[in-house]
Amino acid sequence: MGGRVRRSLNGAVQWQYRTDHPATALDADEDTVYVAYNSGALTALDAGNGSVRWHTELEVGGAPTTALSLAVAPQGHLLVGTVDGRILECSLRR
């Protein structure tokens, strides 16, 4: 079982999000934490309180895939490097 934790500078837990799958990639901007899991899921968490903003299963052309890397890019895009060697440019839902 995996999870994400946000801590304050003194180490106190501010929020915690648990999942059944290990994370393969993580990136964040000022508002959102983006997490990819080895199950093929991609989740966006509110950076302030850890609540789920959205959740999706990653697919390319209808076939499931898994993200190995994530990078928040300018103009509301998320770059996703997949296990099959692709780099996807995804529009972020706001």
BAZA-822248 format. One record per atom (N, C-alpha, C, O): residue number from 1; chain; atom name; x, y, z. Coordinates in Angstrom, 2 decimals. Example, Ala and Ser with C-alpha at 12.3 -4.5 7.8 and 13.67 -1.06 7.14 Angstrom:
2
<1; 'A'; 'N'; <13.19; -5.69; 7.80>>;
<1; 'A'; 'CA'; <12.30; -4.50; 7.80>>;
<1; 'A'; 'C'; <13.20; -3.30; 7.80>>;
<1; 'A'; 'O'; <14.24; -3.32; 8.46>>;
<2; 'A'; 'N'; <12.85; -2.25; 7.08>>;
<2; 'A'; 'CA'; <13.67; -1.06; 7.14>>;
<2; 'A'; 'C'; <12.90; 0.03; 7.87>>;
<2; 'A'; 'O'; <13.41; 1.14; 8.04>>;
This chain:
94
<1; 'A'; 'N'; <0.85; -1.17; 0.00>>;
<1; 'A'; 'CA'; <0.00; 0.00; 0.00>>;
<1; 'A'; 'C'; <0.90; 1.23; 0.00>>;
<1; 'A'; 'O'; <1.90; 1.27; 0.71>>;
<2; 'A'; 'N'; <0.54; 2.23; -0.79>>;
<2; 'A'; 'CA'; <1.33; 3.44; -0.90>>;
<2; 'A'; 'C'; <0.54; 4.65; -0.43>>;
<2; 'A'; 'O'; <-0.62; 4.53; -0.03>>;
<3; 'A'; 'N'; <1.17; 5.78; -0.49>>;
<3; 'A'; 'CA'; <0.49; 6.99; -0.10>>;
<3; 'A'; 'C'; <1.38; 8.21; -0.27>>;
<3; 'A'; 'O'; <2.59; 8.08; -0.47>>;
<4; 'A'; 'N'; <0.79; 9.35; -0.19>>;
<4; 'A'; 'CA'; <1.48; 10.63; -0.28>>;
<4; 'A'; 'C'; <1.21; 11.38; 1.00>>;
<4; 'A'; 'O'; <0.10; 11.32; 1.55>>;
<5; 'A'; 'N'; <2.21; 12.10; 1.49>>;
<5; 'A'; 'CA'; <2.08; 12.87; 2.72>>;
<5; 'A'; 'C'; <2.66; 14.26; 2.47>>;
<5; 'A'; 'O'; <3.72; 14.40; 1.86>>;
<6; 'A'; 'N'; <1.96; 15.28; 2.94>>;
<6; 'A'; 'CA'; <2.50; 16.63; 2.92>>;
<6; 'A'; 'C'; <2.81; 17.00; 4.37>>;
<6; 'A'; 'O'; <1.98; 16.85; 5.26>>;
<7; 'A'; 'N'; <4.04; 17.49; 4.57>>;
<7; 'A'; 'CA'; <4.48; 17.87; 5.90>>;
<7; 'A'; 'C'; <4.83; 19.36; 5.94>>;
<7; 'A'; 'O'; <5.23; 19.94; 4.94>>;
<8; 'A'; 'N'; <4.66; 19.95; 7.11>>;
<8; 'A'; 'CA'; <5.09; 21.33; 7.31>>;
<8; 'A'; 'C'; <6.60; 21.34; 7.51>>;
<8; 'A'; 'O'; <7.22; 20.28; 7.58>>;
<9; 'A'; 'N'; <7.20; 22.51; 7.58>>;
<9; 'A'; 'CA'; <8.64; 22.61; 7.75>>;
<9; 'A'; 'C'; <9.14; 21.98; 9.05>>;
<9; 'A'; 'O'; <10.29; 21.56; 9.13>>;
<10; 'A'; 'N'; <8.28; 21.91; 10.07>>;
<10; 'A'; 'CA'; <8.69; 21.28; 11.32>>;
<10; 'A'; 'C'; <8.45; 19.77; 11.33>>;
<10; 'A'; 'O'; <8.70; 19.11; 12.34>>;
<11; 'A'; 'N'; <7.96; 19.21; 10.21>>;
<11; 'A'; 'CA'; <7.77; 17.77; 10.08>>;
<11; 'A'; 'C'; <6.37; 17.26; 10.40>>;
<11; 'A'; 'O'; <6.10; 16.08; 10.23>>;
<12; 'A'; 'N'; <5.49; 18.13; 10.87>>;
<12; 'A'; 'CA'; <4.12; 17.71; 11.20>>;
<12; 'A'; 'C'; <3.35; 17.38; 9.92>>;
<12; 'A'; 'O'; <3.48; 18.07; 8.91>>;
<13; 'A'; 'N'; <2.56; 16.31; 9.98>>;
<13; 'A'; 'CA'; <1.74; 15.91; 8.83>>;
<13; 'A'; 'C'; <0.61; 16.91; 8.64>>;
<13; 'A'; 'O'; <-0.17; 17.17; 9.55>>;
<14; 'A'; 'N'; <0.53; 17.49; 7.42>>;
<14; 'A'; 'CA'; <-0.56; 18.40; 7.09>>;
<14; 'A'; 'C'; <-1.73; 17.65; 6.46>>;
<14; 'A'; 'O'; <-2.89; 17.93; 6.77>>;
<15; 'A'; 'N'; <-1.43; 16.68; 5.59>>;
<15; 'A'; 'CA'; <-2.45; 15.79; 5.04>>;
<15; 'A'; 'C'; <-1.77; 14.53; 4.55>>;
<15; 'A'; 'O'; <-0.56; 14.49; 4.32>>;
<16; 'A'; 'N'; <-2.60; 13.48; 4.38>>;
<16; 'A'; 'CA'; <-2.11; 12.20; 3.92>>;
<16; 'A'; 'C'; <-3.14; 11.60; 2.97>>;
<16; 'A'; 'O'; <-4.34; 11.65; 3.24>>;
<17; 'A'; 'N'; <-2.67; 11.04; 1.84>>;
<17; 'A'; 'CA'; <-3.53; 10.38; 0.86>>;
<17; 'A'; 'C'; <-3.00; 8.96; 0.68>>;
<17; 'A'; 'O'; <-1.84; 8.77; 0.34>>;
<18; 'A'; 'N'; <-3.85; 7.98; 0.91>>;
<18; 'A'; 'CA'; <-3.45; 6.57; 0.81>>;
<18; 'A'; 'C'; <-4.00; 5.95; -0.48>>;
<18; 'A'; 'O'; <-5.06; 6.32; -0.98>>;
<19; 'A'; 'N'; <-3.23; 4.98; -1.00>>;
<19; 'A'; 'CA'; <-3.62; 4.26; -2.20>>;
<19; 'A'; 'C'; <-3.12; 2.82; -2.11>>;
<19; 'A'; 'O'; <-2.24; 2.51; -1.30>>;
<20; 'A'; 'N'; <-3.67; 1.96; -2.93>>;
<20; 'A'; 'CA'; <-3.28; 0.55; -2.94>>;
<20; 'A'; 'C'; <-2.08; 0.27; -3.85>>;
<20; 'A'; 'O'; <-1.60; -0.86; -3.90>>;
<21; 'A'; 'N'; <-1.60; 1.30; -4.58>>;
<21; 'A'; 'CA'; <-0.53; 1.09; -5.57>>;
<21; 'A'; 'C'; <0.64; 2.03; -5.33>>;
<21; 'A'; 'O'; <0.44; 3.18; -4.92>>;
<22; 'A'; 'N'; <1.87; 1.56; -5.58>>;
<22; 'A'; 'CA'; <3.04; 2.43; -5.46>>;
<22; 'A'; 'C'; <3.05; 3.51; -6.55>>;
<22; 'A'; 'O'; <2.60; 3.28; -7.67>>;
<23; 'A'; 'N'; <3.55; 4.68; -6.19>>;
<23; 'A'; 'CA'; <3.70; 5.77; -7.16>>;
<23; 'A'; 'C'; <4.91; 5.51; -8.04>>;
<23; 'A'; 'O'; <5.93; 5.01; -7.57>>;
<24; 'A'; 'N'; <4.79; 5.86; -9.32>>;
<24; 'A'; 'CA'; <5.92; 5.77; -10.25>>;
<24; 'A'; 'C'; <6.46; 7.14; -10.59>>;
<24; 'A'; 'O'; <7.60; 7.26; -11.04>>;
<25; 'A'; 'N'; <5.66; 8.20; -10.39>>;
<25; 'A'; 'CA'; <6.10; 9.56; -10.71>>;
<25; 'A'; 'C'; <5.26; 10.56; -9.95>>;
<25; 'A'; 'O'; <4.11; 10.30; -9.58>>;
<26; 'A'; 'N'; <5.86; 11.74; -9.71>>;
<26; 'A'; 'CA'; <5.17; 12.78; -8.96>>;
<26; 'A'; 'C'; <5.71; 14.14; -9.40>>;
<26; 'A'; 'O'; <6.92; 14.29; -9.59>>;
<27; 'A'; 'N'; <4.83; 15.12; -9.54>>;
<27; 'A'; 'CA'; <5.23; 16.51; -9.76>>;
<27; 'A'; 'C'; <4.13; 17.39; -9.22>>;
<27; 'A'; 'O'; <3.02; 16.91; -8.95>>;
<28; 'A'; 'N'; <4.41; 18.67; -9.06>>;
<28; 'A'; 'CA'; <3.42; 19.57; -8.47>>;
<28; 'A'; 'C'; <3.61; 20.98; -9.01>>;
<28; 'A'; 'O'; <4.70; 21.35; -9.45>>;
<29; 'A'; 'N'; <2.54; 21.75; -8.97>>;
<29; 'A'; 'CA'; <2.62; 23.18; -9.16>>;
<29; 'A'; 'C'; <2.15; 23.82; -7.86>>;
<29; 'A'; 'O'; <2.06; 23.12; -6.84>>;
<30; 'A'; 'N'; <1.86; 25.10; -7.85>>;
<30; 'A'; 'CA'; <1.49; 25.77; -6.60>>;
<30; 'A'; 'C'; <0.16; 25.30; -6.03>>;
<30; 'A'; 'O'; <-0.08; 25.48; -4.84>>;
<31; 'A'; 'N'; <-0.71; 24.70; -6.85>>;
<31; 'A'; 'CA'; <-2.05; 24.32; -6.40>>;
<31; 'A'; 'C'; <-2.31; 22.82; -6.35>>;
<31; 'A'; 'O'; <-3.17; 22.37; -5.59>>;
<32; 'A'; 'N'; <-1.58; 22.04; -7.13>>;
<32; 'A'; 'CA'; <-1.94; 20.64; -7.35>>;
<32; 'A'; 'C'; <-0.72; 19.74; -7.31>>;
<32; 'A'; 'O'; <0.35; 20.10; -7.80>>;
<33; 'A'; 'N'; <-0.89; 18.55; -6.72>>;
<33; 'A'; 'CA'; <0.13; 17.49; -6.73>>;
<33; 'A'; 'C'; <-0.37; 16.42; -7.70>>;
<33; 'A'; 'O'; <-1.48; 15.90; -7.53>>;
<34; 'A'; 'N'; <0.43; 16.08; -8.70>>;
<34; 'A'; 'CA'; <0.07; 15.08; -9.70>>;
<34; 'A'; 'C'; <0.86; 13.81; -9.39>>;
<34; 'A'; 'O'; <2.07; 13.85; -9.21>>;
<35; 'A'; 'N'; <0.14; 12.68; -9.32>>;
<35; 'A'; 'CA'; <0.78; 11.41; -8.96>>;
<35; 'A'; 'C'; <0.38; 10.34; -9.97>>;
<35; 'A'; 'O'; <-0.81; 10.16; -10.26>>;
<36; 'A'; 'N'; <1.37; 9.64; -10.51>>;
<36; 'A'; 'CA'; <1.12; 8.49; -11.38>>;
<36; 'A'; 'C'; <1.44; 7.22; -10.59>>;
<36; 'A'; 'O'; <2.38; 7.21; -9.78>>;
<37; 'A'; 'N'; <0.68; 6.18; -10.82>>;
<37; 'A'; 'CA'; <0.83; 4.92; -10.08>>;
<37; 'A'; 'C'; <1.16; 3.78; -11.04>>;
<37; 'A'; 'O'; <0.88; 3.86; -12.23>>;
<38; 'A'; 'N'; <1.76; 2.71; -10.51>>;
<38; 'A'; 'CA'; <2.12; 1.56; -11.34>>;
<38; 'A'; 'C'; <0.90; 0.83; -11.89>>;
<38; 'A'; 'O'; <1.04; -0.05; -12.74>>;
<39; 'A'; 'N'; <-0.28; 1.16; -11.43>>;
<39; 'A'; 'CA'; <-1.53; 0.57; -11.93>>;
<39; 'A'; 'C'; <-1.98; 1.23; -13.23>>;
<39; 'A'; 'O'; <-2.89; 0.72; -13.89>>;
<40; 'A'; 'N'; <-1.36; 2.35; -13.61>>;
<40; 'A'; 'CA'; <-1.79; 3.11; -14.79>>;
<40; 'A'; 'C'; <-2.67; 4.29; -14.43>>;
<40; 'A'; 'O'; <-3.08; 5.04; -15.32>>;
<41; 'A'; 'N'; <-2.97; 4.46; -13.16>>;
<41; 'A'; 'CA'; <-3.80; 5.58; -12.72>>;
<41; 'A'; 'C'; <-2.99; 6.86; -12.64>>;
<41; 'A'; 'O'; <-1.78; 6.84; -12.41>>;
<42; 'A'; 'N'; <-3.67; 7.98; -12.84>>;
<42; 'A'; 'CA'; <-3.10; 9.31; -12.70>>;
<42; 'A'; 'C'; <-4.08; 10.12; -11.86>>;
<42; 'A'; 'O'; <-5.26; 10.21; -12.20>>;
<43; 'A'; 'N'; <-3.59; 10.70; -10.75>>;
<43; 'A'; 'CA'; <-4.44; 11.41; -9.81>>;
<43; 'A'; 'C'; <-3.89; 12.80; -9.56>>;
<43; 'A'; 'O'; <-2.68; 12.99; -9.44>>;
<44; 'A'; 'N'; <-4.79; 13.77; -9.47>>;
<44; 'A'; 'CA'; <-4.44; 15.15; -9.12>>;
<44; 'A'; 'C'; <-5.02; 15.43; -7.74>>;
<44; 'A'; 'O'; <-6.22; 15.29; -7.51>>;
<45; 'A'; 'N'; <-4.14; 15.84; -6.81>>;
<45; 'A'; 'CA'; <-4.54; 16.13; -5.43>>;
<45; 'A'; 'C'; <-4.41; 17.63; -5.15>>;
<45; 'A'; 'O'; <-3.47; 18.27; -5.63>>;
<46; 'A'; 'N'; <-5.34; 18.17; -4.39>>;
<46; 'A'; 'CA'; <-5.24; 19.57; -3.96>>;
<46; 'A'; 'C'; <-4.02; 19.68; -3.04>>;
<46; 'A'; 'O'; <-3.92; 18.96; -2.05>>;
<47; 'A'; 'N'; <-3.09; 20.58; -3.37>>;
<47; 'A'; 'CA'; <-1.86; 20.71; -2.59>>;
<47; 'A'; 'C'; <-2.13; 21.22; -1.18>>;
<47; 'A'; 'O'; <-1.33; 20.96; -0.28>>;
<48; 'A'; 'N'; <-3.21; 21.94; -0.98>>;
<48; 'A'; 'CA'; <-3.51; 22.49; 0.33>>;
<48; 'A'; 'C'; <-4.08; 21.50; 1.32>>;
<48; 'A'; 'O'; <-3.74; 21.54; 2.50>>;
<49; 'A'; 'N'; <-4.97; 20.60; 0.84>>;
<49; 'A'; 'CA'; <-5.63; 19.71; 1.79>>;
<49; 'A'; 'C'; <-5.60; 18.22; 1.41>>;
<49; 'A'; 'O'; <-6.08; 17.39; 2.17>>;
<50; 'A'; 'N'; <-5.03; 17.87; 0.25>>;
<50; 'A'; 'CA'; <-4.90; 16.47; -0.16>>;
<50; 'A'; 'C'; <-6.13; 15.85; -0.77>>;
<50; 'A'; 'O'; <-6.12; 14.65; -1.07>>;
<51; 'A'; 'N'; <-7.20; 16.62; -0.96>>;
<51; 'A'; 'CA'; <-8.40; 16.05; -1.57>>;
<51; 'A'; 'C'; <-8.18; 15.79; -3.06>>;
<51; 'A'; 'O'; <-7.37; 16.46; -3.70>>;
<52; 'A'; 'N'; <-8.89; 14.81; -3.60>>;
<52; 'A'; 'CA'; <-8.76; 14.43; -5.01>>;
<52; 'A'; 'C'; <-9.46; 15.48; -5.88>>;
<52; 'A'; 'O'; <-10.65; 15.73; -5.72>>;
<53; 'A'; 'N'; <-8.71; 16.08; -6.79>>;
<53; 'A'; 'CA'; <-9.28; 17.01; -7.79>>;
<53; 'A'; 'C'; <-9.84; 16.22; -8.96>>;
<53; 'A'; 'O'; <-10.94; 16.49; -9.44>>;
<54; 'A'; 'N'; <-9.07; 15.23; -9.43>>;
<54; 'A'; 'CA'; <-9.53; 14.32; -10.46>>;
<54; 'A'; 'C'; <-8.66; 13.07; -10.46>>;
<54; 'A'; 'O'; <-7.56; 13.05; -9.91>>;
<55; 'A'; 'N'; <-9.20; 12.03; -11.08>>;
<55; 'A'; 'CA'; <-8.53; 10.73; -11.16>>;
<55; 'A'; 'C'; <-8.87; 10.13; -12.51>>;
<55; 'A'; 'O'; <-10.02; 10.20; -12.94>>;
<56; 'A'; 'N'; <-7.90; 9.54; -13.20>>;
<56; 'A'; 'CA'; <-8.15; 8.91; -14.49>>;
<56; 'A'; 'C'; <-7.21; 7.73; -14.67>>;
<56; 'A'; 'O'; <-6.16; 7.64; -14.02>>;
<57; 'A'; 'N'; <-7.59; 6.83; -15.55>>;
<57; 'A'; 'CA'; <-6.72; 5.73; -15.96>>;
<57; 'A'; 'C'; <-6.05; 6.16; -17.25>>;
<57; 'A'; 'O'; <-6.73; 6.57; -18.20>>;
<58; 'A'; 'N'; <-4.73; 6.08; -17.30>>;
<58; 'A'; 'CA'; <-3.97; 6.55; -18.45>>;
<58; 'A'; 'C'; <-4.09; 5.57; -19.61>>;
<58; 'A'; 'O'; <-3.86; 4.37; -19.46>>;
<59; 'A'; 'N'; <-4.47; 6.11; -20.77>>;
<59; 'A'; 'CA'; <-4.61; 5.30; -21.99>>;
<59; 'A'; 'C'; <-4.02; 6.06; -23.17>>;
<59; 'A'; 'O'; <-4.03; 7.29; -23.21>>;
<60; 'A'; 'N'; <-3.50; 5.30; -24.14>>;
<60; 'A'; 'CA'; <-3.04; 5.85; -25.40>>;
<60; 'A'; 'C'; <-3.73; 5.06; -26.50>>;
<60; 'A'; 'O'; <-3.50; 3.86; -26.64>>;
<61; 'A'; 'N'; <-4.57; 5.73; -27.28>>;
<61; 'A'; 'CA'; <-5.29; 5.05; -28.35>>;
<61; 'A'; 'C'; <-6.18; 3.93; -27.84>>;
<61; 'A'; 'O'; <-6.37; 2.94; -28.54>>;
<62; 'A'; 'N'; <-6.72; 4.07; -26.64>>;
<62; 'A'; 'CA'; <-7.60; 3.07; -26.05>>;
<62; 'A'; 'C'; <-6.89; 1.95; -25.32>>;
<62; 'A'; 'O'; <-7.55; 1.10; -24.71>>;
<63; 'A'; 'N'; <-5.56; 1.92; -25.38>>;
<63; 'A'; 'CA'; <-4.79; 0.87; -24.70>>;
<63; 'A'; 'C'; <-4.20; 1.43; -23.40>>;
<63; 'A'; 'O'; <-3.64; 2.52; -23.40>>;
<64; 'A'; 'N'; <-4.33; 0.70; -22.29>>;
<64; 'A'; 'CA'; <-3.79; 1.18; -21.01>>;
<64; 'A'; 'C'; <-2.26; 1.29; -21.05>>;
<64; 'A'; 'O'; <-1.59; 0.52; -21.74>>;
<65; 'A'; 'N'; <-1.73; 2.25; -20.32>>;
<65; 'A'; 'CA'; <-0.29; 2.42; -20.19>>;
<65; 'A'; 'C'; <0.03; 2.93; -18.79>>;
<65; 'A'; 'O'; <-0.88; 3.28; -18.04>>;
<66; 'A'; 'N'; <1.30; 2.97; -18.46>>;
<66; 'A'; 'CA'; <1.75; 3.42; -17.14>>;
<66; 'A'; 'C'; <2.76; 4.55; -17.30>>;
<66; 'A'; 'O'; <3.67; 4.46; -18.13>>;
<67; 'A'; 'N'; <2.60; 5.59; -16.51>>;
<67; 'A'; 'CA'; <3.55; 6.71; -16.52>>;
<67; 'A'; 'C'; <4.76; 6.37; -15.67>>;
<67; 'A'; 'O'; <4.63; 5.85; -14.56>>;
<68; 'A'; 'N'; <5.95; 6.68; -16.20>>;
<68; 'A'; 'CA'; <7.19; 6.53; -15.44>>;
<68; 'A'; 'C'; <7.75; 7.88; -15.01>>;
<68; 'A'; 'O'; <8.59; 7.96; -14.12>>;
<69; 'A'; 'N'; <7.26; 8.96; -15.66>>;
<69; 'A'; 'CA'; <7.71; 10.30; -15.30>>;
<69; 'A'; 'C'; <6.59; 11.30; -15.57>>;
<69; 'A'; 'O'; <5.74; 11.09; -16.45>>;
<70; 'A'; 'N'; <6.60; 12.39; -14.79>>;
<70; 'A'; 'CA'; <5.64; 13.48; -14.94>>;
<70; 'A'; 'C'; <6.40; 14.79; -14.83>>;
<70; 'A'; 'O'; <7.37; 14.90; -14.09>>;
<71; 'A'; 'N'; <5.95; 15.80; -15.58>>;
<71; 'A'; 'CA'; <6.50; 17.14; -15.46>>;
<71; 'A'; 'C'; <5.40; 18.14; -15.77>>;
<71; 'A'; 'O'; <4.78; 18.09; -16.83>>;
<72; 'A'; 'N'; <5.17; 19.06; -14.84>>;
<72; 'A'; 'CA'; <4.22; 20.14; -15.09>>;
<72; 'A'; 'C'; <4.90; 21.10; -16.06>>;
<72; 'A'; 'O'; <6.02; 21.55; -15.82>>;
<73; 'A'; 'N'; <4.20; 21.41; -17.15>>;
<73; 'A'; 'CA'; <4.74; 22.28; -18.20>>;
<73; 'A'; 'C'; <3.92; 23.57; -18.27>>;
<73; 'A'; 'O'; <2.81; 23.63; -17.73>>;
<74; 'A'; 'N'; <4.45; 24.58; -18.93>>;
<74; 'A'; 'CA'; <3.71; 25.85; -19.06>>;
<74; 'A'; 'C'; <2.39; 25.69; -19.81>>;
<74; 'A'; 'O'; <2.15; 24.67; -20.46>>;
<75; 'A'; 'N'; <1.56; 26.70; -19.71>>;
<75; 'A'; 'CA'; <0.27; 26.76; -20.40>>;
<75; 'A'; 'C'; <-0.68; 25.63; -20.05>>;
<75; 'A'; 'O'; <-1.44; 25.17; -20.90>>;
<76; 'A'; 'N'; <-0.63; 25.16; -18.81>>;
<76; 'A'; 'CA'; <-1.61; 24.18; -18.36>>;
<76; 'A'; 'C'; <-1.46; 22.81; -18.96>>;
<76; 'A'; 'O'; <-2.47; 22.16; -19.28>>;
<77; 'A'; 'N'; <-0.24; 22.34; -19.13>>;
<77; 'A'; 'CA'; <0.01; 21.01; -19.67>>;
<77; 'A'; 'C'; <0.82; 20.17; -18.69>>;
<77; 'A'; 'O'; <1.58; 20.68; -17.87>>;
<78; 'A'; 'N'; <0.63; 18.87; -18.80>>;
<78; 'A'; 'CA'; <1.39; 17.90; -18.03>>;
<78; 'A'; 'C'; <2.08; 16.98; -19.03>>;
<78; 'A'; 'O'; <1.42; 16.38; -19.89>>;
<79; 'A'; 'N'; <3.40; 16.86; -18.93>>;
<79; 'A'; 'CA'; <4.14; 15.95; -19.79>>;
<79; 'A'; 'C'; <4.26; 14.62; -19.06>>;
<79; 'A'; 'O'; <4.66; 14.57; -17.90>>;
<80; 'A'; 'N'; <3.91; 13.54; -19.76>>;
<80; 'A'; 'CA'; <3.87; 12.21; -19.16>>;
<80; 'A'; 'C'; <4.75; 11.28; -19.99>>;
<80; 'A'; 'O'; <4.49; 11.05; -21.17>>;
<81; 'A'; 'N'; <5.80; 10.75; -19.37>>;
<81; 'A'; 'CA'; <6.64; 9.75; -20.01>>;
<81; 'A'; 'C'; <6.10; 8.37; -19.67>>;
<81; 'A'; 'O'; <5.96; 8.04; -18.49>>;
<82; 'A'; 'N'; <5.81; 7.56; -20.68>>;
<82; 'A'; 'CA'; <5.16; 6.27; -20.45>>;
<82; 'A'; 'C'; <6.16; 5.11; -20.52>>;
<82; 'A'; 'O'; <7.27; 5.25; -21.03>>;
<83; 'A'; 'N'; <5.74; 3.98; -19.99>>;
<83; 'A'; 'CA'; <6.55; 2.77; -19.94>>;
<83; 'A'; 'C'; <6.92; 2.29; -21.35>>;
<83; 'A'; 'O'; <7.94; 1.62; -21.52>>;
<84; 'A'; 'N'; <6.10; 2.62; -22.35>>;
<84; 'A'; 'CA'; <6.40; 2.19; -23.72>>;
<84; 'A'; 'C'; <7.21; 3.21; -24.50>>;
<84; 'A'; 'O'; <7.32; 3.11; -25.72>>;
<85; 'A'; 'N'; <7.79; 4.22; -23.81>>;
<85; 'A'; 'CA'; <8.70; 5.15; -24.44>>;
<85; 'A'; 'C'; <8.07; 6.39; -25.05>>;
<85; 'A'; 'O'; <8.77; 7.18; -25.69>>;
<86; 'A'; 'N'; <6.79; 6.59; -24.88>>;
<86; 'A'; 'CA'; <6.12; 7.78; -25.42>>;
<86; 'A'; 'C'; <6.22; 8.93; -24.44>>;
<86; 'A'; 'O'; <6.37; 8.73; -23.23>>;
<87; 'A'; 'N'; <6.12; 10.14; -24.97>>;
<87; 'A'; 'CA'; <5.95; 11.33; -24.13>>;
<87; 'A'; 'C'; <4.63; 11.96; -24.55>>;
<87; 'A'; 'O'; <4.47; 12.40; -25.69>>;
<88; 'A'; 'N'; <3.69; 12.00; -23.61>>;
<88; 'A'; 'CA'; <2.37; 12.55; -23.88>>;
<88; 'A'; 'C'; <2.28; 13.97; -23.34>>;
<88; 'A'; 'O'; <2.77; 14.25; -22.25>>;
<89; 'A'; 'N'; <1.67; 14.86; -24.09>>;
<89; 'A'; 'CA'; <1.39; 16.21; -23.64>>;
<89; 'A'; 'C'; <-0.11; 16.28; -23.36>>;
<89; 'A'; 'O'; <-0.91; 16.23; -24.29>>;
<90; 'A'; 'N'; <-0.48; 16.39; -22.09>>;
<90; 'A'; 'CA'; <-1.87; 16.35; -21.67>>;
<90; 'A'; 'C'; <-2.31; 17.72; -21.18>>;
<90; 'A'; 'O'; <-1.58; 18.40; -20.46>>;
<91; 'A'; 'N'; <-3.51; 18.12; -21.57>>;
<91; 'A'; 'CA'; <-4.09; 19.35; -21.03>>;
<91; 'A'; 'C'; <-4.59; 19.07; -19.63>>;
<91; 'A'; 'O'; <-5.22; 18.05; -19.38>>;
<92; 'A'; 'N'; <-4.32; 19.98; -18.71>>;
<92; 'A'; 'CA'; <-4.74; 19.81; -17.32>>;
<92; 'A'; 'C'; <-6.15; 20.30; -17.13>>;
<92; 'A'; 'O'; <-6.52; 21.36; -17.64>>;
<93; 'A'; 'N'; <-6.93; 19.54; -16.39>>;
<93; 'A'; 'CA'; <-8.29; 19.95; -16.02>>;
<93; 'A'; 'C'; <-8.17; 20.89; -14.84>>;
<93; 'A'; 'O'; <-7.48; 20.58; -13.86>>;
<94; 'A'; 'N'; <-8.83; 22.01; -14.92>>;
<94; 'A'; 'CA'; <-8.82; 22.97; -13.80>>;
<94; 'A'; 'C'; <-10.21; 23.23; -13.33>>;
<94; 'A'; 'O'; <-10.41; 24.01; -12.40>>;
